[in-house]
């Protein structure tokens, strides 16, 4: 007679016993290959399941992200449409589109004569330079010695190259 309380597990026991009997009559090398094959199939199944789940999560993420941007820019477009309609109906000028003109006299802009800029030469003394001109940090003694001997050094904080040639043209 059938025991209905354990019926769902009876089929598993039957197939498991058949597999164990088959496995035990195989030679040792075949048993090792079967075990290696089972582990390979399980590991590949887990890797495949991982990448499928990962792909589905990315798919859902990018669907939500795309939907968010779609709704966001639809809202921005509707806002700009109603803003333009408001300014068109009310007759007011949009403050973001008002242009400001400077230096106008009687509708024409003034032009000033251009001055020639002559280069000014500045003399640098490496003994007096103690700070980086870019970030303002003080040079260390090692950097200061390199500046004195080589004439150039890189700042230790920001990495800017500082040259101390004796004459530098400034325009």
FIKOLZA-1660 file (N, C-alpha, C; in steps of 0.1 Angstrom, whole numbers, plus 5000, padded with zeros to 4 digits):
% residues 171
   i   px   py   pz ch aa at
   1 5008 4988 5000  A  X  N
   1 5000 5000 5000  A  X CA
   1 5009 5013 5000  A  X  C
   2 5004 5023 4994  A  X  N
   2 5012 5036 4993  A  X CA
   2 5010 5044 5006  A  X  C
   3 5022 5049 5010  A  X  N
   3 5022 5058 5022  A  X CA
   3 5022 5072 5017  A  X  C
   4 5010 5078 5017  A  X  N
   4 5008 5091 5012  A  X CA
   4 5015 5102 5019  A  X  C
   5 5019 5100 5031  A  X  N
   5 5027 5110 5039  A  X CA
   5 5041 5112 5033  A  X  C
   6 5047 5102 5028  A  X  N
   6 5061 5103 5023  A  X CA
   6 5061 5101 5008  A  X  C
   7 5050 5101 5001  A  X  N
   7 5050 5098 4987  A  X CA
   7 5058 5108 4979  A  X  C
   8 5058 5121 4982  A  X  N
   8 5066 5130 4974  A  X CA
   8 5081 5128 4975  A  X  C
   9 5086 5121 4985  A  X  N
   9 5100 5118 4986  A  X CA
   9 5104 5104 4981  A  X  C
  10 5094 5096 4979  A  X  N
  10 5097 5082 4974  A  X CA
  10 5104 5082 4960  A  X  C
  11 5100 5090 4951  A  X  N
  11 5106 5090 4938  A  X CA
  11 5121 5095 4939  A  X  C
  12 5124 5104 4948  A  X  N
  12 5138 5108 4949  A  X CA
  12 5146 5097 4955  A  X  C
  13 5141 5090 4964  A  X  N
  13 5149 5079 4970  A  X CA
  13 5152 5068 4959  A  X  C
  14 5142 5065 4951  A  X  N
  14 5144 5055 4941  A  X CA
  14 5155 5059 4931  A  X  C
  15 5154 5071 4926  A  X  N
  15 5164 5076 4916  A  X CA
  15 5178 5078 4923  A  X  C
  16 5178 5082 4935  A  X  N
  16 5191 5083 4942  A  X CA
  16 5198 5070 4944  A  X  C
  17 5190 5060 4948  A  X  N
  17 5196 5046 4950  A  X CA
  17 5201 5041 4936  A  X  C
  18 5194 5043 4925  A  X  N
  18 5199 5039 4912  A  X CA
  18 5212 5046 4909  A  X  C
  19 5213 5059 4911  A  X  N
  19 5225 5066 4908  A  X CA
  19 5237 5061 4917  A  X  C
  20 5235 5059 4930  A  X  N
  20 5245 5054 4938  A  X CA
  20 5250 5040 4934  A  X  C
  21 5241 5031 4931  A  X  N
  21 5245 5018 4926  A  X CA
  21 5253 5019 4913  A  X  C
  22 5249 5027 4903  A  X  N
  22 5256 5029 4891  A  X CA
  22 5270 5035 4894  A  X  C
  23 5271 5044 4903  A  X  N
  23 5283 5051 4906  A  X CA
  23 5293 5042 4913  A  X  C
  24 5289 5033 4921  A  X  N
  24 5298 5024 4929  A  X CA
  24 5303 5013 4920  A  X  C
  25 5297 5009 4909  A  X  N
  25 5302 4999 4900  A  X CA
  25 5312 5004 4890  A  X  C
  26 5314 5017 4889  A  X  N
  26 5323 5023 4880  A  X CA
  26 5337 5022 4886  A  X  C
  27 5348 5022 4877  A  X  N
  27 5361 5022 4882  A  X CA
  27 5365 5035 4888  A  X  C
  28 5376 5036 4895  A  X  N
  28 5380 5048 4903  A  X CA
  28 5381 5060 4895  A  X  C
  29 5388 5059 4883  A  X  N
  29 5390 5071 4875  A  X CA
  29 5377 5077 4870  A  X  C
  30 5367 5068 4867  A  X  N
  30 5354 5072 4862  A  X CA
  30 5347 5079 4874  A  X  C
  31 5348 5074 4886  A  X  N
  31 5342 5081 4897  A  X CA
  31 5347 5095 4899  A  X  C
  32 5361 5096 4898  A  X  N
  32 5367 5109 4900  A  X CA
  32 5362 5119 4889  A  X  C
  33 5361 5114 4876  A  X  N
  33 5357 5122 4865  A  X CA
  33 5342 5126 4867  A  X  C
  34 5334 5117 4872  A  X  N
  34 5320 5121 4875  A  X CA
  34 5319 5131 4885  A  X  C
  35 5326 5130 4896  A  X  N
  35 5326 5140 4907  A  X CA
  35 5331 5154 4902  A  X  C
  36 5342 5154 4894  A  X  N
  36 5347 5166 4888  A  X CA
  36 5337 5172 4879  A  X  C
  37 5330 5164 4871  A  X  N
  37 5320 5169 4862  A  X CA
  37 5308 5175 4869  A  X  C
  38 5304 5169 4880  A  X  N
  38 5293 5174 4888  A  X CA
  38 5296 5188 4894  A  X  C
  39 5309 5189 4899  A  X  N
  39 5313 5202 4905  A  X CA
  39 5314 5212 4894  A  X  C
  40 5319 5208 4882  A  X  N
  40 5320 5218 4871  A  X CA
  40 5306 5223 4866  A  X  C
  41 5297 5213 4865  A  X  N
  41 5283 5217 4861  A  X CA
  41 5277 5226 4872  A  X  C
  42 5279 5223 4885  A  X  N
  42 5273 5232 4895  A  X CA
  42 5279 5246 4895  A  X  C
  43 5293 5246 4894  A  X  N
  43 5299 5259 4894  A  X CA
  43 5295 5268 4882  A  X  C
  44 5294 5261 4870  A  X  N
  44 5290 5269 4858  A  X CA
  44 5275 5273 4859  A  X  C
  45 5267 5265 4866  A  X  N
  45 5253 5269 4868  A  X CA
  45 5252 5281 4877  A  X  C
  46 5260 5281 4888  A  X  N
  46 5260 5292 4897  A  X CA
  46 5265 5305 4890  A  X  C
  47 5276 5304 4882  A  X  N
  47 5281 5316 4875  A  X CA
  47 5270 5321 4865  A  X  C
  48 5264 5312 4858  A  X  N
  48 5254 5316 4849  A  X CA
  48 5242 5322 4856  A  X  C
  49 5238 5317 4867  A  X  N
  49 5227 5323 4875  A  X CA
  49 5231 5336 4880  A  X  C
  50 5243 5338 4884  A  X  N
  50 5248 5351 4889  A  X CA
  50 5247 5361 4878  A  X  C
  51 5252 5358 4866  A  X  N
  51 5252 5368 4855  A  X CA
  51 5238 5371 4850  A  X  C
  52 5229 5361 4850  A  X  N
  52 5215 5363 4846  A  X CA
  52 5208 5373 4856  A  X  C
  53 5210 5370 4869  A  X  N
  53 5204 5379 4879  A  X CA
  53 5210 5393 4878  A  X  C
  54 5223 5394 4877  A  X  N
  54 5230 5407 4875  A  X CA
  54 5224 5414 4863  A  X  C
  55 5223 5408 4852  A  X  N
  55 5217 5414 4840  A  X CA
  55 5203 5419 4842  A  X  C
  56 5195 5411 4849  A  X  N
  56 5181 5415 4852  A  X CA
  56 5181 5427 4861  A  X  C
  57 5190 5427 4871  A  X  N
  57 5190 5439 4880  A  X CA
  57 5194 5451 4872  A  X  C
  58 5204 5450 4863  A  X  N
  58 5208 5462 4855  A  X CA
  58 5197 5466 4846  A  X  C
  59 5190 5456 4840  A  X  N
  59 5179 5460 4831  A  X CA
  59 5168 5467 4839  A  X  C
  60 5164 5463 4850  A  X  N
  60 5154 5470 4858  A  X CA
  60 5159 5484 4862  A  X  C
  61 5172 5485 4866  A  X  N
  61 5178 5497 4870  A  X CA
  61 5177 5507 4859  A  X  C
  62 5182 5503 4847  A  X  N
  62 5182 5513 4836  A  X CA
  62 5168 5516 4830  A  X  C
  63 5159 5507 4832  A  X  N
  63 5145 5510 4828  A  X CA
  63 5139 5521 4838  A  X  C
  64 5142 5519 4851  A  X  N
  64 5137 5529 4860  A  X CA
  64 5144 5543 4858  A  X  C
  65 5157 5542 4855  A  X  N
  65 5165 5554 4853  A  X CA
  65 5160 5561 4840  A  X  C
  66 5158 5554 4829  A  X  N
  66 5153 5560 4817  A  X CA
  66 5139 5565 4819  A  X  C
  67 5130 5558 4826  A  X  N
  67 5117 5563 4829  A  X CA
  67 5117 5576 4837  A  X  C
  68 5127 5577 4847  A  X  N
  68 5128 5589 4855  A  X CA
  68 5132 5601 4846  A  X  C
  69 5142 5599 4838  A  X  N
  69 5147 5610 4829  A  X CA
  69 5136 5614 4819  A  X  C
  70 5129 5604 4814  A  X  N
  70 5118 5607 4805  A  X CA
  70 5107 5616 4811  A  X  C
  71 5103 5612 4823  A  X  N
  71 5093 5620 4831  A  X CA
  71 5099 5633 4835  A  X  C
  72 5111 5634 4839  A  X  N
  72 5117 5646 4843  A  X CA
  72 5117 5656 4831  A  X  C
  73 5122 5652 4819  A  X  N
  73 5123 5661 4808  A  X CA
  73 5109 5664 4802  A  X  C
  74 5100 5655 4804  A  X  N
  74 5086 5659 4800  A  X CA
  74 5081 5670 4809  A  X  C
  75 5084 5669 4822  A  X  N
  75 5080 5679 4831  A  X CA
  75 5087 5692 4828  A  X  C
  76 5100 5692 4825  A  X  N
  76 5107 5704 4822  A  X CA
  76 5101 5711 4810  A  X  C
  77 5098 5702 4800  A  X  N
  77 5092 5708 4787  A  X CA
  77 5079 5714 4789  A  X  C
  78 5070 5708 4798  A  X  N
  78 5057 5714 4801  A  X CA
  78 5059 5727 4808  A  X  C
  79 5069 5727 4818  A  X  N
  79 5071 5739 4825  A  X CA
  79 5076 5751 4816  A  X  C
  80 5085 5748 4807  A  X  N
  80 5089 5758 4797  A  X CA
  80 5078 5763 4788  A  X  C
  81 5069 5753 4784  A  X  N
  81 5058 5757 4776  A  X CA
  81 5049 5766 4783  A  X  C
  82 5045 5763 4795  A  X  N
  82 5036 5771 4803  A  X CA
  82 5043 5785 4806  A  X  C
  83 5056 5785 4809  A  X  N
  83 5063 5797 4811  A  X CA
  83 5062 5806 4799  A  X  C
  84 5065 5801 4787  A  X  N
  84 5064 5809 4775  A  X CA
  84 5050 5813 4772  A  X  C
  85 5040 5805 4775  A  X  N
  85 5026 5809 4773  A  X CA
  85 5022 5820 4783  A  X  C
  86 5027 5820 4795  A  X  N
  86 5024 5830 4805  A  X CA
  86 5030 5843 4800  A  X  C
  87 5042 5844 4796  A  X  N
  87 5048 5856 4792  A  X CA
  87 5042 5861 4779  A  X  C
  88 5038 5852 4770  A  X  N
  88 5031 5856 4758  A  X CA
  88 5017 5862 4760  A  X  C
  89 5010 5856 4770  A  X  N
  89 4996 5861 4773  A  X CA
  89 4997 5874 4781  A  X  C
  90 5006 5874 4791  A  X  N
  90 5006 5886 4800  A  X CA
  90 5013 5898 4793  A  X  C
  91 5021 5896 4783  A  X  N
  91 5027 5907 4776  A  X CA
  91 5040 5911 4783  A  X  C
  92 5043 5905 4794  A  X  N
  92 5056 5908 4801  A  X CA
  92 5068 5902 4794  A  X  C
  93 5079 5907 4797  A  X  N
  93 5091 5902 4791  A  X CA
  93 5098 5892 4800  A  X  C
  94 5102 5881 4794  A  X  N
  94 5109 5871 4802  A  X CA
  94 5122 5876 4807  A  X  C
  95 5124 5876 4821  A  X  N
  95 5136 5882 4826  A  X CA
  95 5149 5875 4822  A  X  C
  96 5148 5862 4819  A  X  N
  96 5160 5855 4815  A  X CA
  96 5164 5858 4800  A  X  C
  97 5155 5865 4793  A  X  N
  97 5159 5868 4779  A  X CA
  97 5161 5883 4777  A  X  C
  98 5162 5891 4787  A  X  N
  98 5165 5905 4786  A  X CA
  98 5179 5907 4784  A  X  C
  99 5183 5914 4773  A  X  N
  99 5197 5916 4770  A  X CA
  99 5201 5930 4775  A  X  C
 100 5213 5931 4781  A  X  N
 100 5218 5943 4787  A  X CA
 100 5229 5948 4778  A  X  C
 101 5229 5960 4774  A  X  N
 101 5240 5966 4766  A  X CA
 101 5247 5976 4774  A  X  C
 102 5260 5976 4774  A  X  N
 102 5268 5985 4782  A  X CA
 102 5274 5995 4772  A  X  C
 103 5278 6006 4777  A  X  N
 103 5286 6017 4769  A  X CA
 103 5278 6021 4757  A  X  C
 104 5266 6024 4758  A  X  N
 104 5258 6029 4747  A  X CA
 104 5255 6043 4749  A  X  C
 105 5257 6051 4739  A  X  N
 105 5253 6065 4739  A  X CA
 105 5246 6068 4726  A  X  C
 106 5233 6072 4727  A  X  N
 106 5225 6075 4715  A  X CA
 106 5223 6063 4706  A  X  C
 107 5223 6051 4712  A  X  N
 107 5221 6039 4704  A  X CA
 107 5233 6033 4698  A  X  C
 108 5245 6040 4699  A  X  N
 108 5257 6034 4693  A  X CA
 108 5267 6032 4705  A  X  C
 109 5274 6021 4703  A  X  N
 109 5284 6018 4714  A  X CA
 109 5296 6027 4712  A  X  C
 110 5302 6030 4723  A  X  N
 110 5315 6038 4723  A  X CA
 110 5327 6029 4721  A  X  C
 111 5336 6034 4713  A  X  N
 111 5348 6026 4712  A  X CA
 111 5360 6034 4718  A  X  C
 112 5368 6028 4725  A  X  N
 112 5379 6034 4731  A  X CA
 112 5392 6030 4724  A  X  C
 113 5401 6039 4723  A  X  N
 113 5414 6036 4716  A  X CA
 113 5421 6025 4724  A  X  C
 114 5427 6016 4717  A  X  N
 114 5434 6005 4723  A  X CA
 114 5448 6009 4727  A  X  C
 115 5452 6006 4739  A  X  N
 115 5466 6009 4743  A  X CA
 115 5475 5997 4740  A  X  C
 116 5487 6000 4736  A  X  N
 116 5496 5989 4734  A  X CA
 116 5502 5985 4748  A  X  C
 117 5502 5972 4749  A  X  N
 117 5508 5967 4762  A  X CA
 117 5522 5963 4759  A  X  C
 118 5531 5969 4766  A  X  N
 118 5545 5966 4765  A  X CA
 118 5549 5956 4776  A  X  C
 119 5557 5947 4772  A  X  N
 119 5562 5937 4782  A  X CA
 119 5570 5943 4793  A  X  C
 120 5567 5939 4805  A  X  N
 120 5574 5944 4817  A  X CA
 120 5583 5932 4821  A  X  C
 121 5595 5935 4824  A  X  N
 121 5604 5924 4828  A  X CA
 121 5605 5925 4843  A  X  C
 122 5604 5913 4849  A  X  N
 122 5605 5912 4864  A  X CA
 122 5616 5903 4867  A  X  C
 123 5625 5907 4876  A  X  N
 123 5636 5899 4880  A  X CA
 123 5633 5891 4892  A  X  C
 124 5635 5878 4891  A  X  N
 124 5632 5869 4902  A  X CA
 124 5646 5865 4908  A  X  C
 125 5645 5864 4921  A  X  N
 125 5657 5859 4928  A  X CA
 125 5652 5846 4935  A  X  C
 126 5659 5835 4931  A  X  N
 126 5655 5822 4937  A  X CA
 126 5656 5822 4952  A  X  C
 127 5665 5830 4958  A  X  N
 127 5667 5829 4972  A  X CA
 127 5655 5835 4980  A  X  C
 128 5647 5843 4973  A  X  N
 128 5636 5850 4980  A  X CA
 128 5623 5843 4978  A  X  C
 129 5622 5833 4968  A  X  N
 129 5610 5826 4966  A  X CA
 129 5608 5815 4976  A  X  C
 130 5597 5815 4983  A  X  N
 130 5595 5805 4994  A  X CA
 130 5581 5799 4993  A  X  C
 131 5572 5804 4984  A  X  N
 131 5559 5799 4983  A  X CA
 131 5555 5796 4969  A  X  C
 132 5546 5786 4967  A  X  N
 132 5541 5782 4954  A  X CA
 132 5532 5793 4949  A  X  C
 133 5534 5797 4936  A  X  N
 133 5525 5808 4931  A  X CA
 133 5511 5803 4928  A  X  C
 134 5509 5790 4927  A  X  N
 134 5496 5784 4923  A  X CA
 134 5487 5781 4935  A  X  C
 135 5493 5774 4945  A  X  N
 135 5484 5770 4956  A  X CA
 135 5488 5778 4969  A  X  C
 136 5500 5784 4969  A  X  N
 136 5503 5793 4981  A  X CA
 136 5510 5785 4992  A  X  C
 137 5513 5772 4990  A  X  N
 137 5519 5765 5001  A  X CA
 137 5534 5768 5001  A  X  C
 138 5540 5766 5012  A  X  N
 138 5555 5769 5014  A  X CA
 138 5563 5758 5009  A  X  C
 139 5574 5761 5002  A  X  N
 139 5583 5751 4997  A  X CA
 139 5591 5745 5008  A  X  C
 140 5593 5732 5008  A  X  N
 140 5601 5725 5018  A  X CA
 140 5616 5729 5015  A  X  C
 141 5624 5725 5025  A  X  N
 141 5639 5728 5023  A  X CA
 141 5644 5721 5011  A  X  C
 142 5640 5708 5009  A  X  N
 142 5645 5700 4998  A  X CA
 142 5641 5707 4985  A  X  C
 143 5628 5711 4984  A  X  N
 143 5623 5718 4972  A  X CA
 143 5630 5731 4970  A  X  C
 144 5633 5738 4980  A  X  N
 144 5640 5751 4980  A  X CA
 144 5654 5749 4975  A  X  C
 145 5661 5738 4979  A  X  N
 145 5674 5735 4975  A  X CA
 145 5674 5732 4960  A  X  C
 146 5665 5724 4955  A  X  N
 146 5663 5721 4941  A  X CA
 146 5661 5733 4933  A  X  C
 147 5653 5742 4938  A  X  N
 147 5650 5755 4931  A  X CA
 147 5663 5763 4929  A  X  C
 148 5671 5763 4940  A  X  N
 148 5683 5771 4939  A  X CA
 148 5693 5765 4930  A  X  C
 149 5694 5751 4930  A  X  N
 149 5704 5745 4922  A  X CA
 149 5700 5743 4907  A  X  C
 150 5688 5739 4904  A  X  N
 150 5684 5736 4891  A  X CA
 150 5676 5747 4884  A  X  C
 151 5670 5756 4892  A  X  N
 151 5663 5767 4886  A  X CA
 151 5648 5763 4884  A  X  C
 152 5644 5751 4887  A  X  N
 152 5630 5748 4886  A  X CA
 152 5627 5737 4896  A  X  C
 153 5614 5737 4901  A  X  N
 153 5610 5727 4911  A  X CA
 153 5595 5725 4909  A  X  C
 154 5590 5713 4912  A  X  N
 154 5575 5710 4912  A  X CA
 154 5570 5711 4926  A  X  C
 155 5559 5718 4928  A  X  N
 155 5552 5720 4941  A  X CA
 155 5548 5706 4946  A  X  C
 156 5551 5704 4959  A  X  N
 156 5547 5691 4965  A  X CA
 156 5532 5689 4968  A  X  C
 157 5525 5700 4968  A  X  N
 157 5510 5699 4971  A  X CA
 157 5502 5699 4958  A  X  C
 158 5505 5708 4949  A  X  N
 158 5496 5708 4937  A  X CA
 158 5503 5703 4924  A  X  C
 159 5516 5701 4924  A  X  N
 159 5523 5695 4913  A  X CA
 159 5527 5705 4902  A  X  C
 160 5524 5718 4904  A  X  N
 160 5527 5728 4894  A  X CA
 160 5542 5730 4893  A  X  C
 161 5548 5731 4881  A  X  N
 161 5562 5734 4879  A  X CA
 161 5565 5749 4881  A  X  C
 162 5574 5752 4889  A  X  N
 162 5578 5766 4892  A  X CA
 162 5592 5768 4886  A  X  C
 163 5594 5777 4877  A  X  N
 163 5607 5780 4871  A  X CA
 163 5612 5793 4878  A  X  C
 164 5624 5794 4880  A  X  N
 164 5630 5806 4886  A  X CA
 164 5641 5812 4877  A  X  C
 165 5638 5813 4864  A  X  N
 165 5647 5820 4855  A  X CA
 165 5649 5834 4860  A  X  C
 166 5661 5840 4859  A  X  N
 166 5663 5853 4864  A  X CA
 166 5655 5864 4858  A  X  C
 167 5652 5862 4845  A  X  N
 167 5643 5873 4838  A  X CA
 167 5631 5866 4832  A  X  C
 168 5620 5871 4835  A  X  N
 168 5607 5865 4830  A  X CA
 168 5599 5876 4824  A  X  C
 169 5595 5874 4812  A  X  N
 169 5587 5885 4805  A  X CA
 169 5572 5884 4810  A  X  C
 170 5566 5895 4814  A  X  N
 170 5552 5895 4818  A  X CA
 170 5545 5904 4808  A  X  C
 171 5534 5900 4802  A  X  N
 171 5527 5909 4793  A  X CA
 171 5513 5912 4799  A  X  C
% end
